[in-house]
Amino acid sequence: MEAAFKAINDVTRREILQFLMQGPQNAGQIAKQFDMTKPSISHHLDLLKQAQLIDAVKKGQFIHYSLNKKGFESIHQWFQGFAQHFEFPKPKIRL
């Protein structure tokens, strides 16, 4: 889990994760969203893969990146361990 926290500590990697919420994207599509070199984007993607926050699947000549549910489940469970010690207001339902 240490790798996951290191990965999400960087604003660019958080933005990549948010972009991937739209669905799988290849490296070129991701790079277009940022003002940085493709090698820099590749480095960020590699750290996110190592942290098991994204998956990479080769389709033809492209690698498609997507969110990895298992990586986020472990972070979620860790935070849930803290959340059980607090009382949070129930969300109001708007009709």
Backbone hydrogen bonds, N-H to C=O, Kabsch-Sander energy under -0.5 kcal/mol:
donor,donor_aa,acceptor,acceptor_aa,energy
5,F,1,M,-2.1
6,K,2,E,-2.3
7,A,3,A,-2.4
8,I,4,A,-2.4
9,N,5,F,-0.7
9,N,6,K,-0.6
10,D,7,A,-1.0
14,R,10,D,-2.0
15,E,11,V,-2.3
16,I,12,T,-2.3
17,L,13,R,-2.3
18,Q,14,R,-2.3
19,F,15,E,-2.4
20,L,16,I,-2.3
21,M,17,L,-0.6
21,M,18,Q,-1.0
22,Q,19,F,-1.7
23,G,20,L,-1.5
25,Q,65,Y,-2.2
27,A,63,I,-0.8
30,I,26,N,-2.1
31,A,27,A,-3.0
32,K,28,G,-1.7
33,Q,30,I,-1.5
34,F,31,A,-1.6
36,M,34,F,-1.4
41,I,37,T,-2.0
42,S,38,K,-2.9
43,H,39,P,-2.0
44,H,40,S,-2.1
45,L,41,I,-2.8
46,D,42,S,-2.4
47,L,43,H,-2.1
48,L,44,H,-2.1
49,K,45,L,-2.3
50,Q,46,D,-2.7
51,A,47,L,-1.7
52,Q,49,K,-1.8
53,L,48,L,-2.6
54,I,48,L,-1.0
55,D,66,S,-3.0
57,V,64,H,-2.5
59,K,62,F,-3.4
62,F,59,K,-1.8
64,H,57,V,-3.2
64,H,62,F,-0.5
65,Y,25,Q,-3.6
66,S,55,D,-1.9
68,N,53,L,-2.4
69,K,67,L,-0.7
71,G,52,Q,-0.5
71,G,68,N,-0.5
72,F,68,N,-1.3
73,E,69,K,-2.1
74,S,70,K,-1.7
75,I,71,G,-1.1
76,H,72,F,-2.7
77,Q,73,E,-2.7
78,W,74,S,-1.8
79,F,75,I,-2.4
80,Q,76,H,-2.5
81,G,77,Q,-1.5
82,F,78,W,-0.7
82,F,79,F,-0.8
83,A,79,F,-2.5
84,Q,80,Q,-1.8
85,H,82,F,-2.0
86,F,83,A,-1.9
88,F,86,F,-0.6
94,R,92,K,-0.6
